[in-house]
Amino acid sequence: MAYFYFDFKSVNAKHPHDLISSLLYQLSARSPPCRDILSGLYKAHGSGKTPPCDLALVNCLKQMFSLPGRRPIYIVMDALDECPDPSGIPSPRKQVLHLVKELIELGLPNLYICVTSRREDDIRYAFEPMASHRVILHKQRGQKEDISEYVRFIVYNMRWKKKDKDFVVKTLSERSDGM
């Protein structure tokens, strides 16, 4: 399993290169055959003298996913909506969407990809044709209850008047929209 959280506040967690590098690192740390593939890439690029391009990194990742006799591999990409989508061709988010599509099109029976995101049109349009399962959490009652409980916990530990606490909890819980 490998996990990546896109974080707009982080310098190193919002671009495709960051995602690919993190996945390579996590997979190679848990598997000697994956480590051998990454080591081969390292040696092919002068043992660190020349950084590999993203295409070489993606090919390395595909080799890891395609190893014969692999157990299931689970990739979780969290908060894809935080991947930048400025007007640029192609934007980092479009590059990630393309990468995910490429990985899905490999058709590997042992590869499972889970992507989480707020409802953004470009992400929805990219994934709807490919998604085998789709879950909309912000409409789930349990999600709203969890948010309300968290808000209540934080607010009731503040030194405010009870009526102010009640107002803040009610307002934030109602307007959270599952986020």
Secondary structure, 3 states (H helix, E strand, C coil): CEEEECCCCCCCCCCHHHHHHHHHHHHHHHCHHHHHHHHHHHHHCHHHCCCCCHHHHHHHHHHHHCCCCCCCEEEEEECHHHCCCCCCCCCHHHHHHHHHHHHHHCCCCCEEEEECCCCCHHHHHHHCCCCCCCCCHHHCHHHHHHHHHHHHHHHCCCCCCHHHHHHHHHHHHHHCCCC
